[in-house]
């Protein structure tokens, strides 16, 4: 039985998808962009702040499902420009500090929702 995961501490979906679905003990979290859930505004002051907001949004979805970054087994990072890889990676790494980092791929795409620079999704397995 699939369970819908939704929290007002992360941006509401802007289309026909869920923030996350818990299938058994596996959580499939939709990609997050740097929308501030409190204001609905994009956080684009810097690439680092944008990435941090993306990761904070993912964290809130994980928490709503009873998970944490320690439960994440796979991430996908979408970038508008691969030249951003190092800067995004530096912020991303902070969220897995002291943890075994998950499997991951990073890809450059032609465009992202709302023309942001980064979107990240993840899969987590509840212990």
N, C-alpha and C positions, 0 to 999 in steps of 0.2 A: 504494500500500500504506500503510495507516494504522499508526502506531506508538504504542503506549501509553507515556505518560510518567508515571512515578511516582517520588516521592522521600519518604523518611522525614523530610525537613527541612520538610515542609509537612503539614498534617493529612491523615490518611487519609480517603477518601470515606466518608460516613455512609449511603450508599445505592447503588443500582445505576448508578453513573456513574464516570468516570475523572477524575483530577486534570487531565489534559490529553491531547489526541490530536494527534499531528503527522501531518498529511496533506500529503504532498509537503514543501514548505518552509513551510507555514502551520501555526501552532500555535493550537489552540483550547483555552484554559485555562478550566476550570470556575470558577464563582464561589467565592470564598474568604470565609470569615468569620474572626473573631478568635479562633480556636482556637490555643492554644500547642501546637505539635506535640510538644514534649518532655513536657508534663504532661497534655495533653488538656483543660486548663481554658480557659475563656473569659477573654480579657483585656478587662475592662470597667471598669477603674479610671477611665477618662475616655473621652470620644468620640475625642479625639486619639490616645490609646494604642490604642484599639480599631482605629481606621483604620490606624495604623502597623502593627499586627500583621497586618491584612488584606493590606496592601501587601508586608510582609515575606514572608508566605506566597506571594503571587503571584510575588515575586522568586525564591523557591526553586524554584517550578515552572518558571519561565522558565529558570533556570540548569540544571535537570535536562534541559531540552530543548536546551541549547546556545544559549540566547537571553538577552537582557537587555531592560531597559525601552527601550533604543534601538531595538529591533526591534518594539515594540508599535505597532500601527496603529489599534486600536480598543479602547475600554473601555466597559463598562456598569457604572454604579453604581446600586445599589438602596438606598434609604434608608427607614427606618421613618417619618421625618418630614422634610419638605423644609426645615424650619427649621434643620436640621443642615447644610445645603448648604455654607455658608461655612466652617465649621470642618473638615468633611471635605475640602473642596477645598484648604484650606491645607496639610494634611498630604499629600494626594495630589500636589500640585504639587511638593513636595520630591523626589519620586521621578523626576520628569521635568526637574529643574533642568538647564539647559543643553542640553536635547534639544528637538526638535520635538515638541510634545505631540500625542498621538494624537487621532483622532476619538473622540467620546464622547457618550453620553446619560446623564442622571441622572433616575431616576424614583422617585417615592414609591410604596411598596407597602403593602398592609394588614398584612403580616406577613413575617418572614424566619425561616429556620431557627434554632432555639434562641432565638427572640425577640431576636436581636441587632439592632443599629441600622443596620449597614451590611454590604453584600456587594458584591464587585467581581469581575467577570470580564474577560478580555481575549482579543484575537486578536493574534498576532505573526507576522511574516514573517521567516524566517531569511535573512540576507544571503548 
